[in-house]
Amino acid sequence: MSRGHAWVLGATGQIGRAAVRALAADGWEVTAASRGGGRDGAWDAGVRAVAVDRDEEGALEKALGDGCDVLVDMVAFDGAHARQLTGLAGRVGSAVVISSGAVYEDDRGRSFDTQAEPDGFPRFPVPLAETQATVAPGVTTYGTRKVLLERELLAAGDALPVTLLRAGAVHGPYCRTPRELYFVKRLLDGRRRRVLAYGGESRFHPVHVSNAAELVRLAAARPASRLLNAADPEAPTVAEIASAIDAVFGRGTETVTLDGAPPEGGVGETPWSGAHPVVYDMRAAEEQLGYRPVTGYAQSLPETVEWIAGELAGRDWREAFPKMRKNYGEGLFDYAAEDAWLEAYDRGRR
């Protein structure tokens, strides 16, 4: 018997693909909506794919028709999207919406928005619970827009129950900004040494797409208005991540660590690097949803690495992952600067 009709908006994105699979396997009748209307080869044949641009006036409302039992939104980013969703109350039974850990701020007002400032990286409690303060809602940054989204949706909870999932560092196939690229490309390029700032101890809690999809599946079956973190069972250090990727390749790489921040030029800075750990508390999801992760970081890596390597085959990394270049800059693979630093480091040890 069907659990009902689930509508997934942003279905061909990284988490969306996995969420469609999880919902269909759990007995939902699934409509997979995306701008292109495409399908994933791993989806059940019964999944219905539709093309819709949620930012086109009236397009989402028209595509929804008589509505659905649960709307899963992967691509809601601001107050306008919140109002679009709350305007569907009465046609949508409940919603599950992806938010972000970027909403949090520490007790000194530091957040991911201040991390580039001197002493600007936030120092959160370990683990970081959903009760932690957030940045003020606004329209200027990703984090402030997500807070605005959250608050407007929660305010409408009586009319539309919404589970908001504050995702960690998402990983898995189909990511436009795969952090693992940092180490995968170095191994493909034959690099035998790497430099890691902060002693290689930085921790930025990841969440695999299948674990995020499991949270979506559980929340869809238990409608309520709530805020929950979304993360893997472990938060490995950047050095542990590097070693795990080495293991997938069956290689060893010498790691040279810096005690503190990267020097000028960014040598040793990775997409996980930070002065203080970011580790999410998953107890609320366990208690409220019965969440149990379906995979761990190292366990999930082979598929991710294979996908990244396939995307890189015959292409420059900037062509394969243009958003990675936009977010992290050309210095991500500045091997000349790295080698110069290592040469000076070696001279200093003689």
C-alpha positions in Angstrom: 0.0 0.0 0.0 1.3 3.5 -0.9 2.3 5.8 1.9 1.0 8.7 -0.2 2.3 11.1 -2.7 5.8 12.7 -2.2 6.9 15.6 -4.3 10.7 16.1 -4.4 11.8 19.6 -5.6 15.4 19.7 -6.8 15.3 16.0 -7.5 18.3 15.8 -9.8 20.6 17.5 -7.3 23.0 15.7 -5.1 20.7 15.0 -2.1 17.6 14.9 -4.3 18.6 11.9 -6.3 19.2 9.9 -3.1 16.0 11.1 -1.5 13.9 10.1 -4.5 15.4 6.6 -4.2 14.8 6.3 -0.5 11.2 7.5 -0.6 10.3 5.3 -3.5 11.8 2.3 -1.8 9.8 3.2 1.3 6.5 2.9 -0.6 5.8 6.5 -1.6 4.5 7.5 -4.9 7.2 9.9 -6.0 7.2 12.9 -8.3 10.7 14.0 -9.1 10.7 17.7 -10.1 13.7 19.6 -11.5 14.3 22.4 -13.9 15.4 20.0 -16.6 12.9 17.2 -15.7 15.6 14.6 -15.9 15.7 11.1 -14.4 18.4 9.2 -12.5 19.1 5.7 -13.8 18.9 4.3 -10.3 15.3 5.5 -9.7 12.4 3.1 -9.6 10.5 3.0 -12.9 7.4 4.2 -11.1 9.0 7.6 -10.3 7.4 10.4 -12.3 9.8 13.1 -13.5 8.5 16.6 -14.3 10.2 19.8 -15.4 9.5 22.9 -13.3 11.3 26.1 -12.5 10.1 27.1 -9.0 11.2 30.7 -9.6 8.9 31.1 -12.5 5.6 32.8 -11.5 2.9 30.2 -10.8 4.9 27.3 -12.2 5.3 25.3 -9.0 1.6 25.8 -8.1 0.5 24.7 -11.5 2.8 21.6 -11.6 1.6 20.5 -8.1 -2.0 20.2 -9.4 -4.1 18.8 -6.6 -1.2 18.8 -4.2 0.7 16.1 -2.4 1.1 14.5 1.0 4.7 15.7 1.5 6.8 18.2 -0.3 10.5 17.7 0.0 12.4 20.8 -1.0 16.1 20.6 -1.7 16.4 24.1 -3.2 14.8 26.5 -0.8 17.2 29.3 0.1 15.4 32.4 1.4 12.2 34.1 2.6 10.6 34.2 -0.8 10.9 30.4 -1.0 9.5 30.1 2.5 6.5 32.2 1.5 6.0 30.1 -1.7 5.9 27.0 0.5 3.6 28.4 3.1 1.3 29.6 0.3 0.8 25.9 -0.6 -0.7 25.1 2.9 -3.9 23.2 2.3 -2.6 21.5 -0.8 0.5 20.1 0.8 0.2 17.9 3.9 3.7 18.6 5.3 7.2 19.5 4.1 10.8 18.5 4.6 13.2 21.3 3.7 17.0 21.2 3.5 18.7 24.0 5.5 22.3 24.3 6.6 24.8 24.3 9.5 25.8 27.7 8.1 23.0 29.2 10.3 24.9 28.8 13.6 26.9 31.4 15.4 29.0 31.1 18.5 28.7 33.0 21.8 31.0 35.8 20.4 28.9 36.3 17.3 31.3 34.4 15.0 29.9 32.3 12.2 30.9 31.0 8.8 30.3 34.5 7.6 33.2 35.8 9.7 35.7 33.0 9.2 37.9 35.1 6.9 38.4 37.7 9.5 41.2 37.6 12.1 40.1 35.2 14.8 36.8 35.0 13.0 36.4 31.2 12.8 33.5 30.2 15.2 34.2 28.2 18.3 31.2 26.0 18.8 30.4 23.6 21.6 31.3 20.0 20.7 28.9 18.6 19.8 26.8 21.4 18.4 23.1 21.1 19.2 20.1 22.7 17.4 19.6 25.0 20.4 22.8 26.9 19.5 22.2 30.5 18.6 22.0 31.4 14.9 23.0 34.5 12.9 20.3 37.1 12.4 17.9 36.5 9.6 18.6 38.6 6.5 19.3 38.7 2.8 23.0 39.3 2.6 24.6 35.9 3.0 23.8 32.2 2.5 23.5 31.7 6.3 21.3 34.7 7.0 19.0 33.8 4.1 18.7 30.2 5.5 17.7 31.6 8.9 15.1 33.7 7.3 13.8 30.6 5.5 13.7 28.6 8.7 11.9 31.3 10.8 9.2 32.0 8.3 8.5 28.3 7.8 8.4 27.5 11.5 6.1 30.4 12.1 3.6 28.8 9.7 3.8 25.4 11.5 0.1 25.2 12.4 -0.8 25.4 8.7 2.2 23.5 7.3 4.3 21.2 9.5 7.9 21.5 8.3 11.0 19.5 9.2 14.1 21.6 8.5 17.3 19.6 8.2 20.5 21.5 8.9 23.0 19.7 6.7 26.7 19.4 7.4 29.3 19.2 4.6 27.4 17.2 2.0 29.4 14.5 0.2 28.7 11.8 -2.4 28.3 11.6 -6.1 26.8 14.5 -8.2 28.2 17.2 -5.9 29.1 20.4 -7.7 31.7 21.3 -5.0 33.1 17.9 -3.8 35.6 18.6 -1.1 37.2 15.2 -1.7 38.5 16.7 -5.1 41.3 18.3 -3.0 42.9 14.9 -2.3 41.6 12.9 -5.3 43.2 15.2 -7.8 46.5 15.3 -5.9 46.6 11.5 -6.0 45.6 11.4 -9.7 48.4 13.9 -10.4 51.0 11.7 -8.6 51.6 14.0 -5.7 53.5 12.2 -2.9 53.4 14.8 -0.2 50.7 17.1 1.2 50.6 19.9 3.7 47.8 20.3 6.2 47.3 23.3 8.4 46.1 23.2 12.0 48.0 20.0 12.6 45.7 18.1 10.3 43.1 18.1 13.1 40.4 20.3 11.6 37.0 18.7 11.7 34.0 19.8 9.6 31.2 17.3 10.1 30.2 15.7 6.8 26.8 14.1 5.8 26.6 11.6 3.0 23.7 12.0 0.6 22.3 8.6 1.7 22.2 9.7 5.3 20.5 12.9 4.4 18.0 10.9 2.3 17.4 8.7 5.3 16.5 11.7 7.4 14.2 12.9 4.7 12.5 9.5 4.5 12.0 9.4 8.3 10.7 13.0 8.5 8.3 12.4 5.6 6.6 9.7 7.6 6.5 11.7 10.8 5.1 15.2 10.0 6.0 17.9 12.6 7.6 21.3 12.8 11.1 20.8 14.0 14.8 21.7 13.4 17.3 18.8 13.2 21.0 18.5 12.4 21.9 16.2 9.5 25.3 14.5 9.7 27.2 11.3 9.4 27.9 9.1 12.5 31.5 10.4 12.7 33.3 13.7 12.1 36.8 12.7 10.9 39.7 15.0 11.0 41.1 16.3 7.7 44.1 14.0 8.1 41.8 11.0 8.6 39.9 12.0 5.4 43.2 12.2 3.5 44.3 8.8 4.7 40.9 7.3 3.9 41.1 8.6 0.3 44.7 7.3 0.1 43.3 3.9 1.1 40.7 3.9 -1.7 43.6 4.4 -4.2 45.8 1.9 -2.4 48.5 4.5 -2.0 50.4 6.2 0.8 51.1 9.9 1.0 53.5 11.7 3.3 51.7 14.3 5.4 53.4 17.4 6.6 51.5 19.4 9.2 51.5 23.0 10.3 50.7 23.8 13.9 48.4 26.8 13.1 46.8 28.6 10.2 48.0 28.3 6.6 50.8 30.7 5.7 50.2 33.5 3.2 49.3 31.9 -0.1 47.1 29.3 1.5 49.5 26.3 1.5 47.9 23.6 3.7 44.4 25.0 3.5 41.8 22.5 2.5 38.0 22.7 2.1 37.7 21.2 5.6 40.2 23.5 7.3 39.2 25.5 10.3 40.8 26.7 13.5 38.1 25.0 15.6 36.0 21.8 15.2 32.5 21.8 13.8 30.8 18.6 15.0 27.0 18.3 15.0 24.9 16.7 17.7 22.6 14.1 16.2 20.8 13.1 19.3 17.6 15.0 18.5 17.3 13.2 15.1 17.8 9.9 16.9 15.2 10.6 19.5 12.6 12.3 17.3 12.9 10.2 14.1 14.7 7.1 15.2 17.5 8.0 12.9 20.3 5.5 12.3 22.9 6.4 9.7 23.0 4.1 6.7 26.7 4.6 5.9 29.9 6.0 7.4 32.4 8.4 5.8 35.1 5.8 4.9 32.5 3.2 3.9 30.9 5.7 1.4 34.2 7.0 -0.1 34.9 4.5 -3.0 31.7 5.5 -4.9 32.5 9.2 -4.4 36.1 8.9 -5.5 35.1 6.9 -8.5 32.6 9.5 -9.5 35.0 12.4 -9.1 37.7 10.6 -11.0 35.2 9.9 -13.8 34.2 13.6 -14.0 37.9 14.6 -14.2 38.8 12.1 -17.0 40.0 14.1 -19.9 39.0 17.4 -18.4 40.6 20.3 -16.5 39.2 20.4 -13.0 37.9 23.9 -13.5 35.8 22.7 -16.4 34.6 19.6 -14.5 33.8 21.5 -11.3 33.4 25.3 -12.1 31.6 26.0 -8.8 34.6 24.5 -6.9 36.8 27.0 -8.6 34.4 29.8 -7.8 34.2 28.9 -4.2 37.8 28.0 -3.4 39.8 29.8 -6.2 42.7 28.8 -8.4 45.0 28.3 -5.3 43.3 25.0 -4.5 45.9 23.2 -6.7 48.8 25.7 -6.6 51.5 23.0 -6.7 54.3 25.5 -7.3 53.5 27.3 -4.1 53.2 24.0 -2.3 56.6 22.7 -3.6 58.3 26.0 -2.7 57.0 25.8 0.8 58.0 22.1 1.2 61.5 23.0 -0.2 61.9 25.7 2.5 60.5 23.3 5.1 63.0 20.6 4.2 65.9 23.1 4.3 64.9 24.1 7.7 65.1 20.5 9.0 68.6 19.9 7.7 
